[in-house]
Amino acid sequence: MNERYSRQTLFPAIGEEGQKKIRKKHVLIIGAGALGSGNAEVMTRAGIGKLTIVDRDYVEESNLQRQQLYTEEDVFEKMPKAAVAEKRLRAINSETDIAAVITDATPDRLEELVQTVDLIIDSTDNFETRMAINDISQKYQIPWIYGACVGSYGMSLTIIPGMTPCLHCLLKKIPIQGMTCDTGGIIAPAVQMVIAHQTAEALKILVEDWDAIRTTFTSFDLWGNQYTNIKIAKAKDDGCLSCGEARTYPFLQNENLMKTTVLCGRDTVQVRPPAKQQLDLARLSEQMQASGYQIKGNPYLISVEMKPQRIVVFNDGRALIHGTKDLSQAKAIYNRLLG
Amino acid sequence: MNKLLFFAHLKDEAGAETLSIDVSGKTIAELKTIVSEQHGLTKIDSVMTAINEEFAEDDDIIQQGDTIAFIPPVSGG
């Protein structure tokens, strides 16, 4: 065995046998932001056989404080995150087959992407994609690892089809208007802590050490000095529409997807959430102002300047993104504000 | 007596990290109504709850001495 992985194979739970397994596996990372950069780097250094990383966004200046694969030059060039990640990861380990996909991870795309995949690591910034990953995971029996953070707070959960409850068992209602990194801020150590949890779980899954899998929902607050593990075994719901007996995979179905439309001649995209919502516009407005955005509003809508775009959010959750004709960019901006 | 624990931004909304309150005999759903009406917690519907560090459903009944944690799922990444 390669000297390169000697310290990892010395670790008894991995060993030479584990390393051989890692070498044969294909990991799919959805999102190449803060979590995606870190997760991808750990997996690549660990010597994973193949890594596919998917992202719809490009590098911006506000990413550099925590998104470890990117540099000032990438901001200047407005490079797609997935393309930069691919280049950096190849430079880190030429033995790993790296594939970058610049796309919006819709259910259709996910179905194509997961075909030879052994594990999915969630590094997205929204629940719509996470619930689609959750359904795909159950449909194709592929483990996935949820991770998310905001402020100094973060969480992680390992989902193994047939063994653990799924995310839909735990979240009966999909959170709307959650805090995002654009409204609640984020510190890099919270990102790193989530990455540590996700990649430790990933290594266990890749070497097939099923007994070592974490069976709790972990959440922590690094500033508030809190670390909690919630036992979730009894949350497994036989009636769950994603993993239960009469499963329908609701989050792969068209009526449950966010709708985007280019408004002709207006350089504007309309984004419509799958279900009508009741947003608290006053609260959103306060959060956005605290984050330094310029806001105008009335009881029906708020308008947020996010140069070069302007986003207008209505209280039913519908939004107009002015200054773009790009559907996936519009969705990216929407998710950054509303989660 | 019961102890309530608020995580992440719920701590700011409630104005405290913990709260001592007697809610034994009530369900988690009833407690959610109480904390949203009396303690200013918003979007409580999608918040996960745990009783004594074990995942709790809306119809679970709170016992004397139980500690109930409110854990909001977040989406940043």
Interface residues (C-beta under 8 A of the other chain):
Chain A: G31 G33 A34 L35 G36 D122 S123 T124 D125 N126 F127 R130 G147 A148 C149 V150 G151 Y153 G154 M155 L170 L171 K172 K173 I174 P175 I176 Q177 G178 M179 T180 C181 G184 I186 V194 F217 S219 D221 G224 Q226 T228 N229 I230 K231 I232 K234 A235 D280 R283 N335 G339
Chain B: F7 A8 H9 K11 E17 T42 K43 D45 S46 M48 A50 E53 E54 F55 E57 D58 A69 I71 P72 P73 V74 S75 G76 G77
